[in-house]
Amino acid sequence: MRLFKNILFIILTTALAVVLEAVTLSSTEEFNEINNNFQKASANYKDYDDSVTFTQIIYDEKSVKALISKIINNEAQTFSHISNKEFIQDVYQRHAYRPIWFDYKGIKKEAIYDLFNNIENDDTLENSGAIRKKYRILKEEIAKTTTRTLDHELNLDLQLTSLYYKFMKHHLYGDINWWSFQRKLASLRKHHISADWSTNTPKYDIADMLLRYKISYVVGITTPSSFNYKKLKKELSRLRKVQAHGGWKKIPNSSQLLYGRSGNVVKQLAQRLQSEGDYLCSTITSKYNNCLKKSVKRFQKRHGLAQTGNINNATRKKLNLSVNWKIKKILLNMDRIKRLPEQPEDRYVMVNIPEFRLFYRENNQQKLTMRVVVGDKKHHTPIFSNKISFIVLNPYWLIPDSIVQKELIPKMLKNPNYLIEKGYEARTNYSLKSPPIDSTKVDWARVLRTGQTKKYKFSQPPGKKNALGKIKFKFPNKFAVYLHDTPAKRYFKKGFRAFSHGCIRIAQPRAFLATFAKHERRINYNQAKRILKGKVKTQYNLSKPVPVHIVYLTARVKSDGLLHYLPDVYGYDSKQTRSIH
């Protein structure tokens, strides 16, 4: 009996082995056929390892076919309700038409909520803006989904990718409508007002960012670190809290607002300054004491007012600016910084037009600052970045043709001795080796009438009266703008300093020269001072050009750590419109 059982066990085991072998061969053939089809659709099939499951392969093949159908075969229908078509087609092609935010296990929670958290915590976004609206819709849609369907998941996948693109474009490039702004500048130029603004467009591959990195990592490394952007962002966050609590009450015109007096309006002023971040006292007071006066002075300093500590009409007007106005101003300037080159350089120069000031930074520290005179209301100093490549001592002033046409020749027609009196020279080219022509033998009225002014080149030799002073710092550019000394020192004493034809006059050219002498062997500062006593033109070519940024920031955190609001010299704030995101 025992022998019979053993024989029966052997027969059954052999039969089962045969059946299993047949099933295994059939399954293997089916598996290979599916896998081969998927390999044709996916450029990344080699990424699969030995742990790949049959369920995963089936999901990938179905989702790839469905996405190809949505993105390519039925693109008109798909993109009738989903924006950013070109980006979506590009990124999914790179991803072999596989889902980005879902896989065979379901939703990729870590990636999706990383996106959602960055959108939720970005104070540069408006609650009523398109990005946060879409984020809230998708978040709710995902939260209420209980049953998985491939079509629903893939629609969500495309919408999440579109949302990512919108958010990253906002984060990387800001929301200023530069095309519209450039049209407005072109209109100014048609009305004979020189106005130019060159923007830097950072080169980012947003599709590559999406496929390779966590969103929080990308946001972290692409947030500007130069021009005190992060401190400006911190101030924005503080003001958003004020905005969420309803903003500020207006400060009335009251007799209580005098030093030494007390009352509820004084307490309201103290609370207002505390909310602004300017209150320096330990407790809120109802008396206009010395501590409150210091707080008022700090507020006045940040708003470009005379620091008297008294509440006059100008100060009250600034106190009654709404928190929404300030937030809008900050956002505008944050967007401007996003279009400036990031500053990893050890040394760079910044000139902020609304501030009428130059800043020289070295090893992340401000080493020198000085007053400047910038272009007037008809000759705006252009906004752009470049590099100072050479310095000229005792320069010639090569007079631009625009000044020759509009100013110089008309004055010559009124006074034939004008060139001689000013010490100007006229030539038929800019070669200073050729002798000047006799200007009294030229029919300048005819030259002006026939538009032949460019045939003549006017210059002013080196000297104390030279319009460029004794030193100029050149960074060759299409605007023919540079930094230079000036004999007209009186303008530096004024608060509003927009008086030039576009170039930037600097108050301390010798101190500025000294910063270059420390880094350039060929510049001997003591020797340079001796050269400046004479009239011989001397040029120093720099071995390492120094970046210079001419910027237009009307709200910025200065070296004192305070947020300052600055005058809109050329009216650009009102001309630059932002999309609400």
C-alpha positions as CSV (number, residue, x, y, z in Angstrom):
1,M,0.0,0.0,0.0
2,R,2.8,2.3,0.9
3,L,4.5,1.5,-2.4
4,F,1.3,2.3,-4.3
5,K,1.1,5.8,-2.6
6,N,4.7,6.6,-3.6
7,I,4.1,5.6,-7.2
8,L,0.9,7.7,-7.3
9,F,2.8,10.7,-5.8
10,I,5.5,10.5,-8.5
11,I,2.9,10.3,-11.3
12,L,1.0,13.3,-10.0
13,T,4.2,15.4,-9.5
14,T,5.3,14.6,-13.0
15,A,2.0,15.6,-14.5
16,L,1.9,18.9,-12.5
17,A,5.4,19.7,-13.6
18,V,4.4,19.3,-17.3
19,V,1.3,21.5,-16.8
20,L,3.3,24.2,-15.0
21,E,6.0,24.1,-17.7
22,A,3.3,24.7,-20.4
23,V,1.7,27.5,-18.4
24,T,5.0,29.1,-17.8
25,L,6.0,29.0,-21.4
26,S,2.7,30.5,-22.4
27,S,2.9,33.3,-19.8
28,T,6.5,34.0,-20.8
29,E,5.6,34.4,-24.4
30,E,2.7,36.7,-23.5
31,F,4.9,38.7,-21.1
32,N,7.6,39.0,-23.7
33,E,5.1,40.2,-26.3
34,I,3.8,42.9,-24.0
35,N,7.3,43.9,-22.9
36,N,8.5,44.2,-26.5
37,N,5.5,46.4,-27.4
38,F,6.3,48.6,-24.4
39,Q,9.9,48.8,-25.3
40,K,9.0,50.2,-28.7
41,A,7.0,53.0,-27.0
42,S,9.5,53.8,-24.3
43,A,13.0,55.0,-24.8
44,N,13.7,54.3,-21.1
45,Y,12.7,50.6,-21.0
46,K,16.3,49.6,-20.0
47,D,15.7,51.4,-16.7
48,Y,13.5,48.5,-15.6
49,D,15.3,46.2,-13.1
50,D,14.6,42.6,-12.0
51,S,12.0,43.8,-9.6
52,V,9.6,45.0,-12.3
53,T,6.1,43.6,-11.9
54,F,3.7,42.4,-14.5
55,T,1.1,45.0,-13.2
56,Q,3.6,47.8,-13.7
57,I,4.3,46.8,-17.3
58,I,0.6,46.6,-18.1
59,Y,0.0,50.0,-16.5
60,D,2.8,51.6,-18.4
61,E,1.8,50.2,-21.7
62,K,-1.8,51.3,-21.3
63,S,-0.9,54.8,-20.0
64,V,1.6,55.4,-22.8
65,K,-0.9,54.5,-25.5
66,A,-3.6,56.7,-23.8
67,L,-1.2,59.7,-23.4
68,I,-0.1,59.4,-27.1
69,S,-3.7,59.4,-28.1
70,K,-4.5,62.5,-25.9
71,I,-1.4,64.5,-26.7
72,I,-0.9,63.6,-30.4
73,N,-3.9,62.0,-31.9
74,N,-6.6,64.0,-30.1
75,E,-4.6,67.2,-29.3
76,A,-7.4,69.6,-30.3
77,Q,-9.8,68.1,-27.9
78,T,-7.2,67.7,-25.1
79,F,-5.8,71.2,-25.3
80,S,-9.2,72.8,-25.5
81,H,-9.3,72.8,-21.7
82,I,-5.6,72.4,-20.8
83,S,-3.1,75.2,-21.5
84,N,0.7,75.1,-22.3
85,K,0.4,72.7,-25.2
86,E,3.9,73.0,-26.5
87,F,5.5,72.5,-23.2
88,I,3.3,69.5,-22.4
89,Q,4.1,67.9,-25.8
90,D,7.8,68.4,-25.3
91,V,8.0,67.2,-21.7
92,Y,6.0,64.0,-22.3
93,Q,7.9,63.2,-25.4
94,R,11.1,63.4,-23.3
95,H,9.4,61.2,-20.8
96,A,8.5,58.6,-23.4
97,Y,4.8,59.5,-23.0
98,R,4.7,58.0,-19.5
99,P,2.7,59.8,-16.7
100,I,4.7,62.2,-14.5
101,W,2.5,62.5,-11.4
102,F,1.0,59.0,-11.3
103,D,2.3,55.4,-11.7
104,Y,0.9,51.9,-11.4
105,K,0.7,52.3,-7.6
106,G,-1.3,55.4,-7.9
107,I,-0.7,59.1,-7.1
108,K,2.9,60.2,-6.4
109,K,2.0,62.1,-3.2
110,E,5.5,63.4,-2.4
111,A,5.9,65.1,-5.8
112,I,2.4,66.5,-6.0
113,Y,2.3,67.9,-2.5
114,D,5.8,69.4,-3.0
115,L,4.3,71.4,-5.9
116,F,1.2,72.3,-3.9
117,N,3.2,73.4,-0.8
118,N,5.5,75.6,-2.9
119,I,2.4,77.3,-4.5
120,E,0.7,77.7,-1.1
121,N,3.7,79.2,0.6
122,D,4.8,81.6,-2.2
123,D,3.8,85.1,-1.1
124,T,4.5,86.5,-4.6
125,L,1.2,84.7,-5.7
126,E,-2.2,86.3,-5.3
127,N,-5.0,84.2,-3.7
128,S,-7.3,85.3,-6.5
129,G,-4.7,84.6,-9.2
130,A,-4.9,81.9,-11.8
131,I,-2.1,79.7,-10.3
132,R,-3.6,79.4,-6.8
133,K,-7.1,79.0,-8.3
134,K,-6.0,76.1,-10.4
135,Y,-4.0,74.6,-7.5
136,R,-7.1,74.6,-5.3
137,I,-9.3,73.0,-7.9
138,L,-6.7,70.2,-8.5
139,K,-6.1,69.6,-4.8
140,E,-9.9,69.3,-4.2
141,E,-10.2,67.0,-7.2
142,I,-7.5,64.7,-6.0
143,A,-8.8,64.7,-2.4
144,K,-12.3,63.6,-3.5
145,T,-11.1,60.9,-5.9
146,T,-11.8,57.4,-4.4
147,T,-11.8,55.2,-7.5
148,R,-9.0,54.9,-9.9
149,T,-9.6,55.2,-13.7
150,L,-6.8,55.6,-16.2
151,D,-8.5,58.4,-18.2
152,H,-9.2,60.5,-15.1
153,E,-5.6,60.0,-13.8
154,L,-4.1,61.0,-17.1
155,N,-6.2,64.1,-17.4
156,L,-5.0,65.1,-13.9
157,D,-1.5,64.3,-14.9
158,L,-1.6,66.7,-17.8
159,Q,-3.3,69.4,-15.7
160,L,-0.6,69.1,-13.0
161,T,2.1,69.4,-15.6
162,S,0.5,72.5,-16.9
163,L,0.2,74.0,-13.4
164,Y,3.9,73.2,-12.8
165,Y,4.9,75.1,-15.9
166,K,2.7,78.1,-15.0
167,F,4.2,78.2,-11.5
168,M,7.8,77.8,-12.6
169,K,7.5,80.5,-15.3
170,H,6.1,82.8,-12.6
171,H,8.9,81.9,-10.2
172,L,11.8,82.1,-12.7
173,Y,10.8,85.1,-14.9
174,G,8.2,87.1,-12.9
175,D,5.0,88.5,-14.3
176,I,5.9,91.9,-15.9
177,N,4.5,92.2,-19.4
178,W,7.8,93.2,-21.0
179,W,6.4,93.3,-24.5
180,S,3.9,95.9,-23.6
181,F,6.5,97.9,-21.7
182,Q,8.9,97.9,-24.6
183,R,6.1,99.3,-26.8
184,K,5.6,102.1,-24.4
185,L,9.3,102.9,-24.5
186,A,9.2,102.9,-28.3
187,S,6.4,105.4,-28.0
188,L,8.6,107.6,-25.8
189,R,11.4,107.5,-28.4
190,K,9.0,108.6,-31.1
191,H,8.3,111.6,-29.0
192,H,12.1,112.3,-28.8
193,I,12.6,110.9,-25.3
194,S,15.5,108.5,-25.2
195,A,14.4,105.5,-23.1
196,D,15.8,101.9,-23.2
197,W,15.6,98.9,-20.9
198,S,17.5,95.7,-21.7
199,T,16.3,92.6,-19.8
200,N,18.3,89.5,-19.0
201,T,16.3,86.3,-19.7
202,P,17.7,83.4,-17.6
203,K,18.2,80.2,-19.6
204,Y,16.3,77.4,-17.9
205,D,15.1,74.1,-19.2
206,I,11.8,73.8,-17.3
207,A,11.0,70.4,-18.8
208,D,14.4,69.0,-17.6
209,M,13.8,70.5,-14.2
210,L,10.4,68.7,-13.9
211,L,11.8,65.3,-14.9
212,R,15.0,65.4,-12.9
213,Y,14.6,67.4,-9.7
214,K,12.3,68.0,-6.7
215,I,10.3,71.2,-7.0
216,S,11.5,72.5,-3.7
217,Y,15.1,72.0,-4.7
218,V,14.6,73.8,-8.0
219,V,12.8,76.7,-6.3
220,G,15.6,76.9,-3.7
221,I,18.5,77.1,-6.1
222,T,16.8,79.5,-8.6
223,T,15.5,82.1,-6.1
224,P,17.8,85.1,-6.7
225,S,20.3,85.8,-4.0
226,S,21.7,89.1,-5.4
227,F,20.3,92.6,-5.0
228,N,18.9,91.7,-1.5
229,Y,16.0,89.8,-3.2
230,K,15.5,87.4,-0.2
231,K,15.3,90.3,2.2
232,L,12.7,91.9,0.0
233,K,10.8,88.7,-0.1
234,K,10.9,88.6,3.7
235,E,9.4,92.1,3.9
236,L,6.7,91.0,1.4
237,S,5.7,88.1,3.7
238,R,5.4,90.5,6.7
239,L,3.2,92.8,4.7
240,R,1.0,89.9,3.5
241,K,0.2,89.2,7.1
242,V,-0.8,92.9,7.5
243,Q,-2.9,92.6,4.4
244,A,-4.6,89.4,5.7
245,H,-5.7,91.4,8.8
246,G,-7.3,94.2,6.8
247,G,-4.4,96.6,6.3
248,W,-3.8,99.9,8.1
249,K,-6.2,102.5,9.4
250,K,-5.6,106.0,8.0
251,I,-3.8,108.5,10.2
252,P,-6.0,111.6,10.5
253,N,-4.8,115.2,10.6
254,S,-4.8,115.9,14.3
255,S,-3.4,118.4,16.7
256,Q,-2.4,115.5,18.9
257,L,0.4,114.6,16.4
258,L,2.9,117.1,17.9
259,Y,5.9,116.3,20.0
260,G,5.0,116.2,23.7
261,R,1.3,115.7,23.2
262,S,-0.9,112.7,24.0
263,G,-4.1,111.0,22.8
264,N,-5.6,108.1,20.9
265,V,-4.4,109.4,17.6
266,V,-0.8,109.2,19.0
267,K,-1.4,105.7,20.0
268,Q,-2.8,104.9,16.5
269,L,0.4,106.4,15.0
270,A,2.5,104.1,17.3
271,Q,0.5,101.1,16.3
272,R,0.8,102.1,12.6
273,L,4.6,102.4,12.9
274,Q,4.8,99.1,14.7
275,S,2.9,97.4,12.0
276,E,5.3,98.9,9.4
277,G,8.3,97.6,11.4
278,D,9.6,101.1,12.3
279,Y,8.5,101.3,15.9
280,L,11.6,101.3,18.2
281,C,9.9,101.5,21.6
282,S,9.3,98.7,24.1
283,T,5.6,99.4,24.6
284,I,2.8,101.1,22.6
285,T,2.6,104.7,23.9
286,S,-0.1,107.4,23.8
287,K,2.4,110.1,24.2
288,Y,4.5,111.7,21.4
289,N,7.8,111.1,23.2
290,N,11.4,111.0,22.1
291,C,11.2,107.2,21.3
292,L,8.2,107.7,19.0
293,K,9.9,110.6,17.3
294,K,12.9,108.4,16.5
295,S,10.4,105.8,15.1
296,V,8.9,108.6,12.9
297,K,12.4,109.5,11.7
298,R,13.1,105.9,10.7
299,F,9.8,105.8,8.7
300,Q,10.7,109.1,7.0
301,K,14.2,107.8,6.1
302,R,12.7,104.7,4.4
303,H,10.3,106.8,2.4
304,G,12.8,109.5,1.1
305,L,11.5,112.2,3.4
306,A,13.4,114.8,5.5
307,Q,14.1,113.1,8.8
308,T,12.5,115.7,11.2
309,G,10.5,113.3,13.4
310,N,7.5,115.5,12.9
311,I,4.2,114.6,11.2
312,N,3.7,117.0,8.3
313,N,1.5,116.5,5.3
314,A,4.2,114.7,3.3
315,T,4.8,112.2,6.1
316,R,1.1,111.6,6.7
317,K,0.6,111.0,3.0
318,K,3.2,108.3,3.1
319,L,1.7,106.8,6.3
320,N,-1.6,106.6,4.5
321,L,-0.3,104.6,1.6
322,S,-2.2,101.3,1.6
323,V,-0.6,97.9,2.2
324,N,-1.8,96.8,-1.2
325,W,0.1,99.7,-2.8
326,K,3.3,98.6,-1.0
327,I,2.9,95.0,-1.9
328,K,2.4,95.9,-5.5
329,K,5.5,98.0,-5.5
330,I,7.6,95.2,-3.9
331,L,6.3,92.6,-6.4
332,L,7.2,94.8,-9.3
333,N,10.8,95.2,-8.1
334,M,11.1,91.5,-7.2
335,D,10.2,90.8,-10.8
336,R,12.8,93.3,-12.0
337,I,15.5,91.5,-10.0
338,K,14.5,88.2,-11.6
339,R,15.6,89.7,-14.9
340,L,19.0,90.9,-13.6
341,P,22.1,88.6,-13.9
342,E,22.8,86.7,-10.8
343,Q,25.9,87.9,-9.1
344,P,28.5,85.2,-8.2
345,E,31.2,87.8,-9.1
346,D,33.7,88.8,-6.4
347,R,33.4,92.4,-7.5
348,Y,30.6,94.4,-9.2
349,V,29.2,97.9,-9.5
350,M,25.5,98.8,-9.3
351,V,23.9,102.1,-10.1
352,N,20.3,102.4,-9.0
353,I,18.7,105.2,-11.0
354,P,15.8,106.0,-8.5
355,E,18.4,106.2,-5.7
356,F,20.8,108.5,-7.6
357,R,23.6,106.4,-6.2
358,L,26.5,104.0,-7.1
359,F,27.4,101.0,-5.1
360,Y,30.7,99.1,-5.3
361,R,30.6,95.6,-3.8
362,E,33.5,93.3,-3.2
363,N,33.4,89.8,-1.6
364,N,29.7,90.3,-0.8
365,Q,30.4,93.5,1.1
366,Q,29.7,97.1,0.2
367,K,33.1,98.8,-0.1
368,L,32.1,102.1,-1.6
369,T,29.0,104.2,-2.3
370,M,28.6,107.6,-3.8
371,R,26.1,110.0,-5.2
372,V,25.5,110.1,-9.0
373,V,23.8,112.3,-11.5
374,V,21.7,110.4,-14.1
375,G,19.8,111.2,-17.3
376,D,17.1,113.9,-17.2
377,K,13.4,113.5,-18.1
378,K,14.2,113.6,-21.9
379,H,17.4,111.6,-21.8
380,H,16.7,108.6,-19.6
381,T,19.8,106.6,-18.6
382,P,19.2,103.2,-20.1
383,I,18.8,100.1,-17.9
384,F,21.2,97.3,-18.8
385,S,24.3,95.3,-17.6
386,N,27.8,95.3,-19.0
387,K,31.4,95.2,-17.8
388,I,33.9,98.0,-17.2
389,S,36.8,97.2,-19.5
390,F,39.0,100.3,-19.5
391,I,39.5,103.6,-17.7
392,V,40.7,106.9,-19.3
393,L,42.5,109.6,-17.5
394,N,42.2,113.1,-19.0
395,P,39.6,112.0,-21.6
396,Y,38.5,113.8,-24.7
397,W,34.7,114.2,-24.9
398,L,33.5,112.9,-28.2
399,I,30.3,114.8,-28.6
400,P,27.3,112.6,-29.7
401,D,25.6,113.6,-32.9
402,S,22.3,114.0,-31.2
403,I,23.8,116.8,-29.1
404,V,25.5,118.3,-32.2
405,Q,22.2,118.5,-34.0
406,K,19.9,119.7,-31.2
407,E,22.3,121.9,-29.2
408,L,25.8,122.6,-30.5
409,I,25.1,123.7,-34.1
410,P,22.1,125.9,-33.2
411,K,24.3,127.7,-30.6
412,M,27.1,128.0,-33.3
413,L,24.6,129.7,-35.6
414,K,23.7,132.2,-32.9
415,N,27.4,132.7,-32.0
416,P,30.1,132.0,-34.7
417,N,32.8,132.0,-31.9
418,Y,30.9,129.4,-29.8
419,L,33.4,126.6,-30.5
420,I,36.4,128.7,-29.7
421,E,34.9,130.0,-26.5
422,K,34.0,126.5,-25.3
423,G,37.3,125.0,-26.5
424,Y,35.6,122.5,-28.8
425,E,37.2,121.1,-31.9
426,A,35.6,120.0,-35.2
427,R,37.1,117.3,-37.5
428,T,35.9,115.2,-40.4
429,N,36.6,112.0,-38.3
430,Y,37.3,111.0,-34.7
431,S,41.1,110.7,-35.3
432,L,42.6,113.1,-32.8
433,K,45.9,113.0,-34.8
434,S,44.3,114.9,-37.7
435,P,44.2,118.8,-37.2
436,P,40.9,120.5,-36.5
437,I,39.1,122.2,-39.3
438,D,38.3,125.9,-39.4
439,S,34.7,125.9,-38.3
440,T,34.1,129.5,-39.5
441,K,34.4,128.3,-43.1
442,V,31.6,125.8,-42.9
443,D,28.0,126.7,-43.7
444,W,26.5,125.1,-40.6
445,A,23.0,126.2,-41.4
446,R,23.2,124.1,-44.6
447,V,24.8,121.2,-42.8
448,L,21.9,121.2,-40.3
449,R,19.2,121.7,-42.9
450,T,20.5,118.8,-45.2
451,G,21.1,116.4,-42.3
452,Q,24.8,116.1,-42.9
453,T,25.9,116.6,-39.2
454,K,27.4,113.1,-39.1
455,K,30.1,114.2,-41.5
456,Y,31.6,116.3,-38.8
457,K,33.0,115.0,-35.5
458,F,33.2,117.4,-32.5
459,S,35.3,116.9,-29.4
460,Q,36.4,118.7,-26.3
461,P,40.1,118.3,-25.3
462,P,41.1,117.3,-21.8
463,G,41.0,120.0,-19.2
464,K,39.2,121.2,-16.1
465,K,36.2,122.3,-18.1
466,N,35.9,119.0,-20.0
467,A,32.3,117.7,-19.7
468,L,33.7,114.3,-18.6
469,G,35.9,115.8,-15.9
470,K,39.2,114.1,-15.4
471,I,38.3,110.4,-15.5
472,K,35.9,108.1,-17.4
473,F,35.1,104.5,-16.8
474,K,34.1,102.7,-20.1
475,F,31.9,99.7,-20.7
476,P,31.4,99.8,-24.5
477,N,27.7,99.5,-25.3
478,K,25.1,100.5,-28.0
479,F,23.8,103.3,-25.9
480,A,27.2,105.1,-25.7
481,V,26.7,105.5,-21.9
482,Y,29.5,105.3,-19.3
483,L,30.5,106.5,-15.8
484,H,32.5,109.7,-15.6
485,D,33.7,112.7,-13.6
486,T,32.2,116.1,-14.1
487,P,33.2,119.8,-13.5
488,A,29.6,120.5,-12.5
489,K,30.0,119.4,-8.8
490,R,27.1,121.6,-7.6
491,Y,24.5,119.0,-8.8
492,F,25.7,116.4,-6.3
493,K,24.3,118.6,-3.5
494,K,20.7,118.2,-4.8
495,G,18.3,115.5,-3.7
496,F,16.8,114.9,-7.1
497,R,19.8,114.4,-9.4
498,A,18.5,113.8,-13.0
499,F,20.4,116.4,-15.1
500,S,22.6,114.5,-17.6
501,H,22.1,113.5,-21.2
502,G,22.1,109.9,-20.2
503,C,25.6,109.2,-19.0
504,I,26.2,108.8,-15.3
505,R,28.3,111.4,-13.5
506,I,29.9,110.2,-10.3
507,A,30.8,112.3,-7.2
508,Q,34.0,110.5,-6.2
509,P,35.8,109.4,-9.3
510,R,39.2,109.2,-7.7
511,A,38.0,107.0,-4.8
512,F,36.3,104.8,-7.5
513,L,39.6,104.6,-9.4
514,A,41.4,103.5,-6.2
515,T,39.1,100.4,-6.1
516,F,40.5,99.3,-9.5
517,A,44.1,100.1,-8.6
518,K,43.9,97.5,-5.8
519,H,43.2,94.8,-8.3
520,E,45.1,96.0,-11.4
521,R,48.9,95.9,-11.4
522,R,49.1,98.3,-14.4
523,I,47.2,101.0,-12.4
524,N,49.6,102.8,-10.0
525,Y,47.3,105.1,-8.0
526,N,50.0,107.6,-7.1
527,Q,51.2,107.7,-10.7
528,A,47.6,108.2,-11.8
529,K,47.2,111.2,-9.5
530,R,50.3,112.8,-11.1
531,I,48.9,112.1,-14.6
532,L,45.6,113.8,-13.6
533,K,47.4,117.0,-12.8
534,G,48.2,117.3,-16.5
535,K,46.3,117.0,-19.8
536,V,47.8,113.9,-21.4
537,K,45.2,111.3,-22.2
538,T,46.1,107.9,-20.6
539,Q,44.1,104.7,-21.0
540,Y,44.2,101.7,-18.7
541,N,42.8,98.4,-20.1
542,L,41.6,96.1,-17.4
543,S,42.9,92.6,-17.2
544,K,39.6,91.5,-15.5
545,P,36.6,93.6,-16.6
546,V,34.3,94.4,-13.7
547,P,30.5,93.9,-14.1
548,V,28.3,97.0,-13.9
549,H,24.6,96.9,-13.5
550,I,22.5,100.0,-14.2
551,V,19.2,99.1,-12.5
552,Y,15.8,100.7,-11.7
553,L,14.6,99.6,-8.3
554,T,12.0,101.7,-6.6
555,A,11.7,99.4,-3.6
556,R,14.7,97.7,-2.2
557,V,16.4,96.6,1.0
558,K,19.5,98.7,1.5
559,S,22.7,98.0,3.4
560,D,21.0,99.3,6.6
561,G,18.7,96.3,6.4
562,L,15.6,98.5,5.9
563,L,13.1,98.5,3.0
564,H,13.3,101.8,1.2
565,Y,10.7,103.2,-1.2
566,L,12.3,105.4,-3.8
567,P,11.0,107.9,-6.4
568,D,9.8,106.7,-9.8
569,V,12.2,109.0,-11.7
570,Y,11.1,108.1,-15.2
571,G,7.6,107.0,-14.5
572,Y,8.4,103.3,-15.3
573,D,6.4,101.9,-12.4
574,S,3.2,103.0,-13.9
575,K,4.3,101.8,-17.4
576,Q,5.1,98.2,-16.3
577,T,2.0,96.1,-15.8
578,R,2.1,92.7,-14.2
579,S,-0.1,89.7,-14.8
580,I,-2.0,88.6,-11.7
581,H,-0.7,85.1,-10.7
